[in-house]
Amino acid sequence: MISSIHIALQVIKKVESLAGVGKKEQTIIDSYLEIIDYLQKGTVGKDKVLLKRTRYGEHRIANCLKYNLGLGYRLVTIKKRSTLFISFLGTHEETDLWLRKNTNYLPSANDKIYQQSLLVNQSDIPTSLQKHEDASEPSVDEYESKLLNKVDENTLKDIFCGLYASQER
C-alpha cells in the first residue's frame, strides 16, 4: 500500500524547464501530471496509466518502473515499502545513463534529492496499485498479464509454429 510519494528535485526542475517551451513539451508534462495524479489520487483510468509503462520494464533497480511520457521521455519510479519515489525524468538516453549510474540504488525519504512529498489518499487508490510489488514478493507485471489475456492460443501457435511443431513430434 502506497502512503507517500517523494519527488526528486531533478524531476521538478525538468518539468519546469519543459513548461512553456512548446506543444510537444506540454504533452510530456501532461503525461507526467496524469501519472502523478493517478498515483496520488487514483483519478485517471488505470488502463491508461498502465499503457504508459515501458514495454520491457526495468531490472537494474529493484521495484523500479519506467513510464513512457512520449517524445522519447521516460519517468523512473521506485517503490520501497509504502513509499513511492519519483526518481528521474529525462530522455531515453538520459534515463539509460541515470539507470546505469544508479544500478541497485535504494532510495530513502531522507535523501536530499527528494524535495517534494505528497501524501496518498488510501481510500481512492485501487487495490491493485496498493499491492504493488515489494522486493520480497514475486514480480507480476499487470501490463503483460493484460496483453497475454488478449492473445488466444491460435495466435500463439501461428507466431511460435516451430515450437508447437517440435512439441507434437
Secondary structure, DSSP 8 states (H G I E B T S, - for coil): ---EEEEEHHHHHHHHHHTTT-HHHHHHHHHHHHHHHHHHH--S-HHHHHTTB-SS---SSTTEEEEEEETTEEEEEEEETTEEEEEEEEEHHHHHHHHHHTTT----TT-TTEEEEEE--GGGS-HHHHT---TTS----HHHHHHHHH--HHHHHHHTHHHHHHHH-
